[in-house]
Amino acid sequence: MKEAFQINKIYSIILLLAGLIGFTARYLEVGDWQFTALIPAFFGLILFFCTTGIQKENAAIGHVAALVTSLLIVMSVVMLTKGIFGDAGWGRKQWIFLIIIAGGIWSLRSQILYFKAQRKRKANQAKS
């Protein structure tokens, strides 16, 4: 299994790219600046800055990254269901939300497993 900080870095880069591509595609298609397309990039930037703290096993930064990832997953699920059940069909936005949800679950799972292993390792060291 990859380390949690590596998965977090990959996920943050995916978010940055998704936001920037969505922002650029909207401008090229419609010709207006849709700043809400930069929301994934904003979250990606936050998670990217958390990568070093996760690598150094800083629990507070790890929890912030998990909270930000969870918030992003919930927001994406809400927006995905709103788009599917609303009048909008399956389009570019829905694919982006699906990628964000899948990547977020992958990242969150790795963070949880990593910090469980870290706690177990520290408990074993304390017993020795």
C-alpha positions, 0 to 999 in steps of 0.5 A: 500500500502506498503511504498516505502522504503519497496518495494525498499528494496525487489526490491534491494534484488531481484536484488542482488539475480538475479545477484548472481544466474545468475553469479553462474549459468553461471559459473556452466554451462559454466565454465567462469566468466561472470561479466556482470551477476553482473550488476543487483546485482550492481544496487541492491546494490545501491538501497539497500543503498538508502532504508534508505534515502527513509525511512527518506524521503530524496528527493535527495536519493529518486530521485537517487533511481528513476533514477537508477530504471528508467535506469535499466528498460530502459536497461532491455527493450532494452536487452529483445527486443534485445534477443527476436528479435535477434537469441536468444530464450526465455531463462534464460536471458529473464526471468531475464530481465522480472523480472527486468522490472516488479519489476522496474515498481512496485518500481518506481510506489510506489516511485512516489505515496509515494513522491506525498503523501509526497508533498501533506502532506507537502502542507497541513501542510504549509496551517495549 
